Amino acid sequence: MAGYDALINECPLLLPQNRQKTMFDGFVMVKDKEFRVRILLPVDGDLKHARLAYMDTEFRTIKLKAEDSAGREHMITIKLKSKYPAEPPDCATDFPVPFVLSWTHESSLENLHSQFLAALDSLKEFWDVMDEIDEKTWVLEPENPARASTTRRIALSNNVSINLEVDPRHPKMLPECCFLGADHVVAPLKNKLNTNMHLWSPECTVLQNLKDILEIDFPSRATHEKSSFNMECGICYAYRLSSAIPDQVCDDPRCGQPFHQECLYEWLRGLPSSRQSFNVIFGECPYCSKPITVKMTSKRC
């Protein structure tokens, strides 16, 4: 075994701990100093197809890179426990679903890597869907979506957007849709979604299905500048506030001023004329004085 011979030649004070001669315990000399070490050697061919991105000095944390069939790069972080390989390592991935590792006392890092590649293949369709959305629409949130992100907030028009929640296990099915904007603009879109939902076809892409059902064309990078949708909050005069963008809009068609949810909530709380019921505040628009309501939650649908 090449790995064994090389190790013993360099470190004669290491003793094998198993018959396979893949586990050693003993001492090594570094700059005239002795160090007690425990070493686990990979079996022949172990991780021969993997791309090592990082390994810490204690050989406990390993990061491996891999590409899916579409050429997208992914990484898995492996943390080996003190009783490895008797205990399975902890794994962290960029998957939108948990990476469930199947492990026995005979498993190796090669087995782990194979399971990682199989999981990549199973999620290819999901990433294809998300990539098409990113490439062919103006995504407002998240600003820099991670591979694990299952949501996209897409601009439909000025101060109107749709938030999509895509199921990673069934990515070509109708996603959860949440419209954001003034009621007089959002209501017709909700009606079209409910009326045309039966037209959804798994044979078409998610984006094409949404176009057909909502009877709209999504603004794209080829036809619109992103600045067209970067409307500042009417209270703090900023577009982003702690990574959030304005998602509350005055319903009056003559106004339509956007606000951050947090800004509008705090503004109305400070007005004596506003009234509050639990986490909902009823008050007047800071711009046109028409009735406006804000509910302080993580998402408004």
BELTAGI-V383474 format. One record per residue. N is the residue number from 1. RES is the residue in three letters. PHI is phi in whole degrees, -180 to 180 (999 if undefined). OMEGA is omega as a letter, one per 20 degrees, with the letter a starting at -180 (* if undefined). NEAR is the number of other ideal C-beta (glycine too) atoms within 8 Angstrom. Layout:
BEGIN
N|RES|PHI|OMEGA|NEAR ; N|RES|PHI|OMEGA|NEAR
END
This chain:
BEGIN
1|MET|999|a|6 ; 2|ALA|-61|a|5 ; 3|GLY|-63|a|9 ; 4|TYR|-67|a|10 ; 5|ASP|-60|a|8 ; 6|ALA|-65|a|8 ; 7|LEU|-67|a|12 ; 8|ILE|-69|r|9 ; 9|ASN|-62|a|6 ; 10|GLU|-80|a|5 ; 11|CYS|-134|a|10 ; 12|PRO|-67|a|5 ; 13|LEU|-89|r|8 ; 14|LEU|-90|a|14 ; 15|LEU|-113|r|7 ; 16|PRO|-66|a|8 ; 17|GLN|-111|r|6 ; 18|ASN|-146|a|7 ; 19|ARG|-68|a|3 ; 20|GLN|-73|a|6 ; 21|LYS|56|r|10 ; 22|THR|-114|r|8 ; 23|MET|-128|a|12 ; 24|PHE|-132|r|13 ; 25|ASP|-138|r|10 ; 26|GLY|161|a|10 ; 27|PHE|-127|r|10 ; 28|VAL|-129|r|10 ; 29|MET|-103|r|10 ; 30|VAL|-133|r|5 ; 31|LYS|52|r|4 ; 32|ASP|66|r|3 ; 33|LYS|-120|r|6 ; 34|GLU|-91|r|6 ; 35|PHE|-130|r|8 ; 36|ARG|-82|a|7 ; 37|VAL|-135|r|10 ; 38|ARG|-129|a|7 ; 39|ILE|-123|r|10 ; 40|LEU|-115|r|10 ; 41|LEU|-91|r|11 ; 42|PRO|-69|r|10 ; 43|VAL|-72|a|9 ; 44|ASP|-56|r|5 ; 45|GLY|84|a|5 ; 46|ASP|-61|r|9 ; 47|LEU|62|a|10 ; 48|LYS|-67|a|6 ; 49|HIS|-101|a|4 ; 50|ALA|-88|r|10 ; 51|ARG|-109|a|6 ; 52|LEU|-76|r|10 ; 53|ALA|-102|a|7 ; 54|TYR|-165|r|7 ; 55|MET|-148|a|7 ; 56|ASP|-79|a|7 ; 57|THR|-69|r|3 ; 58|GLU|-96|a|5 ; 59|PHE|57|a|9 ; 60|ARG|-107|a|6 ; 61|THR|-115|a|11 ; 62|ILE|-127|r|11 ; 63|LYS|-119|a|12 ; 64|LEU|-118|r|14 ; 65|LYS|-103|r|11 ; 66|ALA|-155|r|14 ; 67|GLU|-112|r|7 ; 68|ASP|-82|a|12 ; 69|SER|-66|r|6 ; 70|ALA|-96|r|8 ; 71|GLY|86|r|6 ; 72|ARG|-78|a|9 ; 73|GLU|-90|r|7 ; 74|HIS|-133|a|12 ; 75|MET|-137|r|11 ; 76|ILE|-123|r|13 ; 77|THR|-104|a|10 ; 78|ILE|-114|r|13 ; 79|LYS|-115|a|10 ; 80|LEU|-81|a|10 ; 81|LYS|-87|a|9 ; 82|SER|-63|a|4 ; 83|LYS|-100|r|5 ; 84|TYR|-61|j|10 ; 85|PRO|-94|r|7 ; 86|ALA|-64|r|5 ; 87|GLU|-106|r|8 ; 88|PRO|-70|r|8 ; 89|PRO|-74|r|11 ; 90|ASP|-85|a|7 ; 91|CYS|-128|r|12 ; 92|ALA|-127|a|6 ; 93|THR|-129|r|11 ; 94|ASP|-99|a|7 ; 95|PHE|-81|r|11 ; 96|PRO|-81|r|9 ; 97|VAL|-130|r|7 ; 98|PRO|-62|r|4 ; 99|PHE|-89|a|11 ; 100|VAL|-94|a|4 ; 101|LEU|-94|r|9 ; 102|SER|-93|a|7 ; 103|TRP|-140|r|7 ; 104|THR|-129|a|5 ; 105|HIS|-68|r|5 ; 106|GLU|-97|a|4 ; 107|SER|-71|r|10 ; 108|SER|-138|r|10 ; 109|LEU|-65|r|11 ; 110|GLU|-65|r|12 ; 111|ASN|-62|r|10 ; 112|LEU|-61|a|14 ; 113|HIS|-64|r|14 ; 114|SER|-64|r|8 ; 115|GLN|-66|r|11 ; 116|PHE|-62|r|14 ; 117|LEU|-66|r|9 ; 118|ALA|-65|r|8 ; 119|ALA|-66|r|11 ; 120|LEU|-59|a|12 ; 121|ASP|-63|a|9 ; 122|SER|-69|a|6 ; 123|LEU|-103|a|13 ; 124|LYS|-57|a|11 ; 125|GLU|-63|r|8 ; 126|PHE|-63|a|12 ; 127|TRP|-68|r|12 ; 128|ASP|-62|r|10 ; 129|VAL|-63|a|13 ; 130|MET|-67|r|14 ; 131|ASP|-65|r|10 ; 132|GLU|-64|r|11 ; 133|ILE|-62|a|14 ; 134|ASP|-64|a|10 ; 135|GLU|-82|a|7 ; 136|LYS|-112|r|9 ; 137|THR|-135|r|13 ; 138|TRP|-97|r|12 ; 139|VAL|-87|r|12 ; 140|LEU|-86|r|9 ; 141|GLU|-144|i|9 ; 142|PRO|-69|a|9 ; 143|GLU|-65|r|6 ; 144|ASN|-129|a|4 ; 145|PRO|-63|r|10 ; 146|ALA|-85|r|7 ; 147|ARG|-63|a|10 ; 148|ALA|-82|a|7 ; 149|SER|-73|r|10 ; 150|THR|-107|a|9 ; 151|THR|-116|r|10 ; 152|ARG|-145|r|15 ; 153|ARG|-100|a|13 ; 154|ILE|-110|r|14 ; 155|ALA|-71|r|15 ; 156|LEU|-105|r|11 ; 157|SER|-165|a|7 ; 158|ASN|-62|r|7 ; 159|ASN|69|r|11 ; 160|VAL|-131|a|14 ; 161|SER|-149|r|13 ; 162|ILE|-128|r|12 ; 163|ASN|-102|a|15 ; 164|LEU|-108|r|14 ; 165|GLU|-118|a|10 ; 166|VAL|-94|r|13 ; 167|ASP|-79|a|9 ; 168|PRO|-62|a|10 ; 169|ARG|-85|r|6 ; 170|HIS|-135|a|5 ; 171|PRO|-68|a|13 ; 172|LYS|-94|r|8 ; 173|MET|-85|a|8 ; 174|LEU|-58|r|6 ; 175|PRO|-76|r|9 ; 176|GLU|-70|a|5 ; 177|CYS|-116|r|10 ; 178|CYS|-134|a|11 ; 179|PHE|-89|r|12 ; 180|LEU|-125|a|12 ; 181|GLY|151|a|10 ; 182|ALA|-65|a|13 ; 183|ASP|-59|a|6 ; 184|HIS|-69|r|7 ; 185|VAL|-98|a|11 ; 186|VAL|-75|a|12 ; 187|ALA|-56|r|8 ; 188|PRO|-61|r|7 ; 189|LEU|-68|r|14 ; 190|LYS|-63|r|9 ; 191|ASN|-64|r|8 ; 192|LYS|-64|r|11 ; 193|LEU|-62|a|11 ; 194|ASN|-69|a|7 ; 195|THR|-75|a|6 ; 196|ASN|-102|a|11 ; 197|MET|-56|a|9 ; 198|HIS|-68|a|4 ; 199|LEU|-81|a|8 ; 200|TRP|-60|a|9 ; 201|SER|-123|r|6 ; 202|PRO|-63|r|6 ; 203|GLU|-78|r|3 ; 204|CYS|-97|r|7 ; 205|THR|-72|r|8 ; 206|VAL|-58|a|13 ; 207|LEU|-65|r|11 ; 208|GLN|-66|r|8 ; 209|ASN|-60|a|13 ; 210|LEU|-64|r|10 ; 211|LYS|-60|a|11 ; 212|ASP|-68|a|10 ; 213|ILE|-73|a|12 ; 214|LEU|-86|r|10 ; 215|GLU|58|a|7 ; 216|ILE|-139|r|7 ; 217|ASP|-112|r|4 ; 218|PHE|-75|r|13 ; 219|PRO|-58|a|12 ; 220|SER|-121|r|9 ; 221|ARG|-65|a|8 ; 222|ALA|-77|a|3 ; 223|THR|-114|a|5 ; 224|HIS|-136|r|10 ; 225|GLU|-87|a|4 ; 226|LYS|-65|r|8 ; 227|SER|-61|r|5 ; 228|SER|-64|a|9 ; 229|PHE|-111|a|12 ; 230|ASN|-86|a|7 ; 231|MET|-81|a|8 ; 232|GLU|-74|r|9 ; 233|CYS|-66|a|13 ; 234|GLY|-75|a|9 ; 235|ILE|-110|a|10 ; 236|CYS|-96|r|7 ; 237|TYR|62|r|6 ; 238|ALA|-119|r|8 ; 239|TYR|-86|r|8 ; 240|ARG|-106|r|8 ; 241|LEU|-134|a|11 ; 242|SER|53|r|5 ; 243|SER|75|r|5 ; 244|ALA|-90|r|9 ; 245|ILE|-114|a|10 ; 246|PRO|-56|r|12 ; 247|ASP|-132|r|11 ; 248|GLN|-114|a|11 ; 249|VAL|-132|r|14 ; 250|CYS|-63|a|13 ; 251|ASP|-76|a|10 ; 252|ASP|-70|a|10 ; 253|PRO|-59|a|7 ; 254|ARG|-81|a|5 ; 255|CYS|-110|r|10 ; 256|GLY|66|a|11 ; 257|GLN|-71|r|11 ; 258|PRO|-88|r|12 ; 259|PHE|-144|r|16 ; 260|HIS|-70|r|15 ; 261|GLN|-56|a|12 ; 262|GLU|-65|a|10 ; 263|CYS|-63|a|12 ; 264|LEU|-65|r|14 ; 265|TYR|-60|a|11 ; 266|GLU|-69|r|8 ; 267|TRP|-63|a|11 ; 268|LEU|-68|r|13 ; 269|ARG|-63|a|9 ; 270|GLY|-86|a|5 ; 271|LEU|-97|a|9 ; 272|PRO|-64|a|3 ; 273|SER|-81|a|5 ; 274|SER|-79|r|11 ; 275|ARG|-128|a|6 ; 276|GLN|-124|r|8 ; 277|SER|-129|a|5 ; 278|PHE|56|a|4 ; 279|ASN|-102|r|5 ; 280|VAL|-111|r|10 ; 281|ILE|-117|r|12 ; 282|PHE|-110|a|11 ; 283|GLY|-159|a|11 ; 284|GLU|-120|r|10 ; 285|CYS|-60|r|12 ; 286|PRO|-61|a|9 ; 287|TYR|-102|a|8 ; 288|CYS|-115|r|9 ; 289|SER|67|r|5 ; 290|LYS|-78|a|10 ; 291|PRO|-58|r|8 ; 292|ILE|-144|a|13 ; 293|THR|-129|r|8 ; 294|VAL|-138|r|12 ; 295|LYS|-112|a|7 ; 296|MET|-84|r|9 ; 297|THR|-136|r|6 ; 298|SER|-76|a|2 ; 299|LYS|-150|a|6 ; 300|ARG|-117|a|9 ; 301|CYS|-118|*|5
END
